[in-house]
Amino acid sequence: MLLRLAYLGVSNAFAMLRLLPMTDRDKNAEILALRHQITVLERQLGKGKIRFTPSDRAYLAALLHRLPLHVLRRLRLLVRPDTVLRWHRDLVARRHAASCRPKRPGRPRTVRSIRILVLRLAKENPSWGYRRLHGELLVLGVKVGASTVWEILKEAGIDPAPERNSSTWASFLRGQADALLACDFMETVTLSGVRMYVLLVIEHGSRRIHVLGATAHPTATWVAQAAKNLVMDLEDLGCRARFMIR
């Protein structure tokens, strides 16, 4: 019993001597570090290897990195002092990387006023391609790349100038709908079994269908006479059709 008391007395004396050169801040840091390490040990009772979570590492690194190295080496830690300092360096590096990371990936969007100007020039000058538009912008003092002009037109659904000037078959039909007629034969069989050919004409503009007649033998003379009758009927109706397609 006496030996145990003597051992405890000597241990406490050395502990007091170790605390004498430490400041109050160092003592508070050591106390908080010891408390947190006890929490880590209690959380991992029954497990083999002690593991520190990222939050544990961040807490200990922020708490102990300001202590001098010789003071840090005297603390009772579950890891080496160099490990704590490495945790702090990693924490600072991640924070710096997060602050330097751009908010949006890629290059910034073009100024809205430039986009409006490009679209206005393309609308007022449909024969200009993106390179011509780029040159006109440079003359106006607007510094923007040719590829940027291309992207602005593409995002707005505007094709390059050669495609804007070319006329497709669908656009031609829409533009000339009032002047177009389409004709064709429809084949049918009567109740008596006779095969008949019906000549039909449709107006593209109004989608009105004209039945010119039906015959079992559609000769050229019969078709010509049916067409003459159609022309007279259209003149009476005031139709402006000038072309017929089949």
Buried (B, 14 or more C-beta within 10 A) or exposed (E): EEEEEEEEEEEEEEEEEEEEEBEEEBEEBBEBBBEBBEEBEEEEEEEEEEEBEEEBBBBBBEBBBEBEEEBBEBBEBEBEBEBBBBBBEBBEEEEEEEEEEEEEEEEEEBEEEBBEBBBEBBEEEEEBBBEBBBBBBEEEEBEBEBEBBBBBBEEEEBEBBEEBEEEEEEEEEEEBEEBBBBBEBEEEEEEEEEEBBBBBBBBBBEEEEBEBBBBEEBEEEBBEEBBEEBEEEBEEEEBEBEEEEE
